[in-house]
């Protein structure tokens, strides 16, 4: 039996790519696309029964939380690529899931398998290097900075450094009136580049005396995210509750 899927944000750049990927997957059935003008009620029939098993959400940070809470309320599994989630918003989803314990929600900052692997490798490497910084590079139409991927990476690095018993990275900077050192995420500096022609790219830099390790991932086309999205759609029902990060579905 195929998995019935709806796409919220189906007219967007990522949403339209997800629709094409679903239409090419034999075990998945694309049922309904939801645009900004549509009601989520279109994912239900006239009697209020679910038309889809899973909904994929690639909308904007301003609306994605409300979408997910609606999906949980109606027992529809959610695979979410929209960014902008903070601890308070995640706590609201966890609270809502208590009333729907069989529902699964996957929120992933990046669905490219290589990006997920890079984040996992970075957490491992972080234990062994005195210095660590992150550079994320995206197209100028991206509305948030730093990217969700960079935030997830920096937090993973911070966890790895803690596991390795490392203190703060060395940095003699005393004055930075223009913010040249970038964002400080759990003690890891993150730098955001917005440049026409880019899609989604990340460099993770580690340094020791006399040595540098660079982990880099490049997505040149949005099609690179589709294997991860489809994997999430196939797996989310088997992971009830809230999961943050596709790596948790990949046995890393």
MARKOLMAR-756611 format. One record per residue: residue in one letter; x, z, y of N, C-alpha, C in turn. Coordinates in steps of 0.001 Angstrom, whole numbers, padded with zeros to 6 digits, always signed. Atoms other than C-alpha are relative to their C-alpha. Layout:
BEGIN
AXZYXZYXZY ...
This chain:
BEGIN
X+000850+000000-001193+000000+000000+000000+000888+000000+001245 X-000799+000093-001209+001389-000982+003389-000334+001131+000968 X+000188-001005-001031+001814+001473+006251-000581-000683+001233 X+000655+000581-001173-000534+000734+009146+000642+000579+001266 X-000795-000432-001155+001291+000863+012480-000604-000521+001297 X+000326+000394-001358+000321+000817+016138+001215+000161+000882 X-001131-000063-000923+002722+000297+019031-000534+000299+001395 X+000363-000388-001358+002229+002112+022336+001112-000490+000928 X-000994+000671-000834+003955+000166+025082+000369-001346-000577 X-000280+001231+000750+003647-003055+023113+000364-001181+000885 X-000322+001113-000892+004032-005276+026187+001378+000132+000631 X-001311-000228-000598+007382-003788+027207+001113-000690-000760 X-001149+000662+000632+010864-005015+026338+000229+000511-001411 X-000204-000557+001329+011308-002629+023433-001252-000122-000854 X+001241+000052+000765+007662-002539+022410-000270-001359-000602 X+000238+001347+000529+007399-006300+022037+000971-000331-001130 X-000967+000198+001087+010557-006302+019908-000450+000743-001254 X+000514-000764+001138+009034-003593+017704-001134-000762-000677 X+001110+000779+000567+005900-005730+017244+000538-001128-000869 X-000576+001097+000782+008020-008682+016084+000622+000513-001296 X-000623-000559+001202+009946-006468+013664-001058+000414-001020 X+001072-000413+000908+006743-005020+012196-000649-001208-000668 X+000636+001197+000549+005258-008475+011743+000879-000677-001051 X-000901+000587+000990+008337-009473+009741+000276+000903-001191 X-000238-000953+001097+008248-006424+007421-001154-000053-000992 X+001047+000188+001003+006329-006947+004179-000758+001276-000324 X+000638-001260+000386+005595-003263+003588-000678+000710+001166 X+000598-000597-001187+004343-002575+007128-001041-000951+000584 X+001070+000808-000579+001157-003771+008827-000183+000365+001469 X+000234-000227-001422+001028-004122+012596-001497-000154+000266 X+001453-000031-000161-002549-003165+013488-000428-000154+001446 X+000500-000030-001366-002819-002595+017221+001122+000279+000985 X-000914-000260-001093-000765-002785+020386-000740+000635+001165 X+000591-000700-001130-001468-000472+023306+000866-000257+001231 X-000715+000230-001248-000496-001490+026850-000396+001070+001009 X+000268-001009-001030-000591+000498+030084-001468+000034+000410 X+001405+000070-000395-004172-000647+030699-000944+000480-001094 X+000841-000337+001148-005440+000424+027270-000110+001509-000205 X+000185-001390+000404-006803+003719+025996+000564+000207-001402 X-000469-000315+001346-005212+005417+023010-001148+000047-000997 X+001165-000002+000886-008740+005581+021609-000106-001292-000800 X+000010+001258+000738-008151+001987+020506+000735+000114-001337 X-000625-000250+001302-006106+003473+017661-000982+000634-000983 X+001068-000558+000828-009402+004873+016303-001135-001002-000117 X+001176+000863+000096-012514+003113+015020-001164+000647+000738 X+001152-000489-000754-016004+003612+016442-000478+001373-000458 X+000372-001313+000527-016451+006700+014251+001091+001055+000213 X-001093-000933-000259-013191+008302+015384+001021+000089-001115 X-000970+000003+001101-011318+007517+012164+001264-000749+000417 X-001283+000606-000343-007645+006556+012376+000089-001422-000522 X-000272+001379+000412-006879+002830+012317+001451-000191-000405 X-001430+000103+000301-003133+003477+011989+000482+001284-000647 X-000652-001166+000602-000953+005806+009953+001110+000524+000898 X-001156-000314-000844+001991+005718+012364-000136-000744+001313 X-000087+000672-001295+002319+004958+016061+001431+000084+000508 X-001327+000054-000613+005575+003866+017674-000189+000023+001509 X+000141-000152-001452+005956+004917+021319+001310-000345+000694 X-001118+000364-000866+008371+003105+023635-000532-000174+001420 X+000538+000043-001351+006742+003966+026953+000965+000678+000964 X-000819-000629-001029+007999+005866+030005+000007+001516-000156 X-000032-001459+000092+009092+009504+030246-001221+000681+000610 X+001128-000626-000688+006127+010182+032534-001259+000078-000848 X+001228+000026+000799+003549+009434+029835+000220+000299-001479 X-000217-000078+001445+005209+009782+026446-000422+001337-000597 X+000400-001294+000555+004580+013522+026029-001502+000054-000246 X+001457+000007+000170+000843+013106+026584-000401-000888-001172 X+000288+000882+001134+000838+010211+024103+000236+000712-001327 X-000347-000675+001255+002562+012271+021424-000976+001125-000304 X+000959-001085+000224+000259+015246+021910-001348-000556-000472 X+001246+000639+000451-002741+012911+021525+000123-000434-001461 X-000207+000458+001379-001293+011429+018331-000032+001176-000971 X-000007-001184+000864-000642+014870+016858-001418+000536-000161 X+001377-000493+000057-004171+015958+017727-000853-000807-000976 X+000788+000870+000870-005505+012978+015758+000674-000248-001352 X-000634+000098+001305-003122+013366+012807+000718-001302-000254 X-000741+001261+000125-001187+010158+013490+001481+000297+000154 X-001446-000197-000079+002538+010247+012760+000567-000792+001179 X-000556+000619-001202+004706+009368+015754+001493-000255-000158 X-001412+000373-000075+008026+007539+016049+000260-000355+001458 X-000085+000040-001457+009220+007921+019632+001406-000377+000443 X-001273+000408-000571+011971+006087+021469+000089+000258+001481 X-000026-000300-001431+010973+007040+025007+000861+001223+000262 X-000897-001100-000336+013483+009334+026704-000665+000933+001010 X+000504-000920-000996+013071+012152+029212-000513+001310-000569 X+000481-001227+000627+012311+014945+026734+000907+001174+000370 X-000763-001230-000219+013363+018477+027686-000503+001067-000969 X+000342-001057+000957+013135+021759+025805-001461+000430+000115 X+001395-000415-000182+009762+022642+027317-000957-001004-000633 X+000863+001031+000579+008218+019322+026292+000058+000028-001524 X-000134-000092+001458+009594+019629+022763-000746+001224-000528 X+000714-001211+000419+008171+023152+022559-001504-000241-000035 X+001431+000326+000010+004721+021792+023455-000370-000792-001251 X+000271+000787+001204+004945+019289+020597+000024+000904-001231 X-000069-000924+001144+006015+022003+018143-001255+000865-000074 X+001211-000825-000025+003092+024160+019253-001210-000801-000468 X+001127+000838+000402+000642+021280+018822+000023-000285-001493 X-000127+000310+001424+001982+020550+015344-000449+001145-000896 X+000483-001120+000801+000972+024022+014185-001441-000218-000450 X+001388+000303+000363-002614+022761+014173-000103-001256-000856 X-000016+001224+000808-001577+019585+012318+001292-000026-000807 X-001301-000208+000654+001179+020711+009928+000468-001145-000887 X-000405+001119+000850+001159+017538+007832+000474-001202+000811 X-000370+001121-000866+001888+015288+010814+001489+000043+000310 X-001415+000102-000319+005426+014065+011415+000211-000660+001348 X-000386+000586-001285+006988+013342+014807+001515-000154+000007 X-001431+000285-000139+010388+011678+015136+000257-000433+001432 X-000443+000376-001333+011939+011607+018598+001483-000305-000096 X-001392+000410+000175+015183+009649+018602+000543-000587+001297 X-000586+000570-001210+017425+008993+021608+000552-001399-000209 X-000521+001340+000289+018789+005893+019876-000336-000351-001443 X+000364+000444+001341+017607+003879+016885+001021-000954-000609 X-001049+000850+000577+020711+001732+016423+000798+000821-001009 X-000691-000755+001049+022329+002786+013160+001433+000312+000420 X-001368-000235-000437+025799+002386+014657+000103+001096+001032 X-000003-001057-001010+024930+004614+017607-000201+001362-000644 X+000233-001257+000706+023623+007300+015263+001271+000433-000734 X-001258-000309+000679+026811+007087+013220+001059+000467+001002 X-000982-000391-001009+028922+007293+016396-000215+001438+000440 X+000289-001382-000382+027163+010500+017406+000419+000981-001087 X-000381-000854+001118+027726+011949+013945+001522+000127-000097 X-001469-000024+000022+031412+010961+013971+000538+000863+001148 X-000471-000750-001164+031769+012493+017441-000086+001499-000236 X+000144-001433+000275+030487+015858+016293+001128+000488-000906 X-001095-000357+000903+033071+015867+013503+001337+000021+000740 X-001287+000112-000699+035936+014738+015750+000183+001096+001040 X-000078-000948-001108+035092+017266+018463+000762+001270-000349 X-000684-001235+000409+036569+020129+016436+001504-000084+000147 X-001440+000193+000125+040039+018617+016573+000686-000442+001296 X-000585+000546-001218+040543+017462+020170-000211+000930+001187 X+000028-000896-001148+041362+019417+023292-000955-000507+001081 X+000819+000591-001057+039538+017013+025621-001040-000946-000578 X+001055+000919+000435+036276+015098+025274-000872-000373+001192 X+000901+000482-001044+034215+012955+027654-000806-001184-000547 X+000902+001067+000443+031386+010411+027327-000275-000942+001170 X+000385+001028-000963+030792+007146+029187-001145-000794-000612 X+001109+000819+000481+027407+005491+028769-000246-001125+000993 X+000138+001199-000825+026732+001986+030054-001296-000716-000374 X+001293+000634+000246+023282+000424+030432-000333-000989+001117 X+000531+000928-000991+021359-002264+032305-000572+000778+001186 X+000430-000736-001186+020286-001360+035867-001501+000260+000087 X+001439-000265+000005+016569-001307+034975-000331+001303-000721 X+000231-001261+000696+017004+001918+033003-000335+001086+001021 X+000502-000915-001028+015106+004706+034788+000628+001394-000050 X-000559-001352+000096+016987+007792+033557+001509-000053-000179 X-001447-000149+000161+020607+008904+033723+000335+001493-000007 X-000595+000816+001062+022432+010017+031780-001015-000349-001074 X+000905+000450+001048+020855+008293+028811-000265+001107-001017 X+000290-000950+001065+019191+010218+026011+001085+000006-001061 X-001091+000083+000980+021928+008968+023698+001202+000812+000459 X-001148-000735-000525+024641+010379+025957-000247+001507-000016 X+000329-001423+000060+022850+013722+026217+000130+000521-001421 X-000053-000394+001408+022484+013885+022429+001455+000065-000468 X-001414+000034+000382+026153+012936+022002+000753+001190+000580 X-000717-001100-000648+027406+015498+024513-000343+001334-000644 X+000400-001260+000645+025401+018278+022892+000606+000120-001391 X-000634-000024+001316+026739+017282+019470+001487+000339+000117 X-001412-000309-000233+030295+017359+020842+000170+001480+000319 X-000090-001421-000356+029675+020797+022364-000160+000884-001228 X+000171-000760+001234+028424+022072+019012+001246-000078-000869 X-001213+000163+000785+031472+020634+017269+001156+000813+000559 X-001072-000781-000627+033826+022260+019789-000199+001490-000271 X+000270-001405+000313+032113+025599+019249+000376+000309-001439 X-000350-000189+001408+032471+025202+015481+001507+000056-000190 X-001456+000028+000121+036162+024463+015998+000697+001097+000773 X-000595-001103-000743+036670+027529+018164+000698-000433+001277 X-000638+000521-001202+037590+025446+021205-000708+000496+001254 X+000565-000353-001293+037101+026512+024799-000271-001240+000824 X+000262+001147-000875+036412+024281+027813+001153-000997-000033 X-001042+001018-000121+038280+020983+028099+000830+000277+001245 X-000836-000237-001185+041258+021249+030483-000408-000913+001148 X+000398+000774-001177+040372+020119+034011+000396+000780+001241 X-000516-000698-001170+042268+021085+037152-000762-000342+001277 X+000756+000408-001186+039678+019544+039507-000544+001218+000745 X+000521-001072-000843+038929+021916+042375-001038-000502+000998 X+000933+000582-000964+037084+019588+044754-000534-001327-000542 X+000633+001252+000427+034601+016882+043814-001265-000206+000833 X+001176+000071-000881+032308+016371+046842-000921-001173-000305 X+000806+001182+000272+031078+012983+045571-000489-000077-001450 X+000471-000007+001379+030391+013928+041947+000721-000972-000909 X-000749+000984+000782+033134+011712+040559+000240+000431-001440 X-000242-000460+001360+033526+013903+037494-001232-000138-000893 X+001192+000264+000808+030013+013017+036341-000820+001247-000276 X+000873-001118+000376+027341+015222+034811+000713+000918-000982 X-000550-000991+000930+028309+018408+032995-001111+000383-000968 X+000999-000279+001033+026317+018598+029753+000621+000934-001028 X-000544-000996+000931+027118+021801+027863+001520-000015-000013 X-001448-000011-000106+030676+021591+029142+000676-001324-000278 X-000545+001335+000267+031129+017883+028313-000391-000915+001161 X+000284+000894-001119+031446+015438+031210-000535-001339-000506 X+000661+001247+000360+029177+012390+030996-000090-000882+001235 X-000030+000955-001103+029528+009304+033191-000947-001162-000322 X+000999+001047+000208+026723+006751+033614+000337-001237+000823 X-000217+001291-000652+027303+003066+034434-001292-000804-000109 X+001166+000880-000004+024431+000742+035425+000450-001360+000519 X-000605+001288-000333+025449-002917+035399-000834-001127-000590 X+000745+001158+000495+023554-006196+035158+000791-000706-001100 X-000625+000659+001145+024276-007939+031850+000186+000912-001193 X-000132-000957+001097+024585-004745+029800-001351+000241-000665 X+001212-000449+000690+022068-003573+027206+000119+001502-000228 X-000195-001426+000259+023159-000218+025706+001351+000185-000669 X-001380-000143+000465+026759+000905+025195+000452+001434+000241 X-000513-001361-000154+028627+004174+024739+001439+000068-000469 X-001369-000323+000384+032269+005231+024691+000140+001512-000037 X-000240-001429+000174+033197+008666+023389+001503+000178-000082 X-001447-000107-000135+036710+009680+024395+000464+001400-000376 X-000624-001258+000403+038792+012385+022727+001496-000078+000273 X-001424+000005-000298+042297+013408+023754+000718+001260-000420 X-000978-001053+000254+045163+015532+022528+001318-000442+000623 X-001309+000371-000525+048751+015582+023721+000552-001187-000786 X-000589+001178+000634+050157+012127+022989-000947-000833-000835 X+000930+000708+000899+046959+010845+021327-001381-000128+000646 X+001390+000183-000425+043544+009398+022167-000789-000658-001122 X+000940+000606+000929+040603+008637+019899-001205-000486+000808 X+001175+000562-000658+037854+006313+021187-000988-000459-001058 X+001103+000469+000839+034538+005872+019393-000929-000788+000911 X+000836+000844-000874+032528+002988+020870-001073-000698-000820 X+001090+000776+000596+029181+001485+020029-000613-000895+001068 X+000608+000964-000910+027638-001619+021617-001247-000594-000625 X+001200+000761+000343+024094-002904+021376-000094-001161+000979 X+000042+001186-000849+024096-006471+022688-001404-000586+000111 X+001373+000508+000012+020430-007106+021914-000902+001101-000532 X+000928-001050+000434+017365-004910+021419-000362-000109-001472 X+000250+000134+001432+017029-006279+017923+000846+000991-000797 X-000882-000949+000700+019862-003860+017019-000701+001324-000286 X+000705-001267+000201+017401-000954+017284-001062-000081-001098 X+001163+000153+000864+014829-002396+014905+000175+000560-001415 X-000134-000627+001324+016298-001358+011511-000251+001505+000035 X+000227-001435-000117+016293+002249+012707-001451+000332+000269 X+001417-000226-000270+012764+002006+014087-000813-000150-001276 X+000752+000223+001235+011449+000567+010828+000283+001091-001023 X-000324-001111+000906+013292+003231+008846-000784+001246+000410 X+000771-001141-000470+011664+005877+011020-001467-000114-000358 X+001404+000223+000346+008224+004356+010461-000237+000274-001483 X+000159-000177+001451+008750+004359+006710+000174+001453-000435 X-000374-001337+000441+010078+007933+006578-000766+001135+000676 X+000529-001098-000803+008158+009912+009198-001058+000816-000728 X+001039-000749+000716+005246+010852+006919+000602+000981-001003 X-000672-000882+000957+007759+012456+004534+000734+001146+000679 X-000691-001045-000762+009111+014691+007310-000984+000647+000970 X+000963-000640-000904+006236+016788+008681+000692+000910+001004 X-000592-000785-001072+006867+018638+011910+000802-000876+000934 X-000787+000722-000998+009185+017671+014753+001434-000182-000463 X-001398+000327+000278+012495+015930+014091+000575-000687+001222 X-000674+000612-001148+014885+015103+016934+001286-000635-000496 X-001194+000714+000430+017435+012439+016066-000185-000707-001322 X+000149+000795+001218+017357+009628+013513+000982+000423-001077 X-000991-000424+000994+020434+011099+011825-000594+000917-001052 X+000644-000912+000934+018131+013617+010181-000773-000736-001093 X+000649+000835+001022+016516+010751+008237+001034-000809-000795 X-001041+000839+000602+019871+009268+007144+000948+000774-000898 X-000826-000815+000886+021358+012117+005090+001450+000068+000452 X-001370-000082-000532+024398+012350+007382+000471+001458-000020 
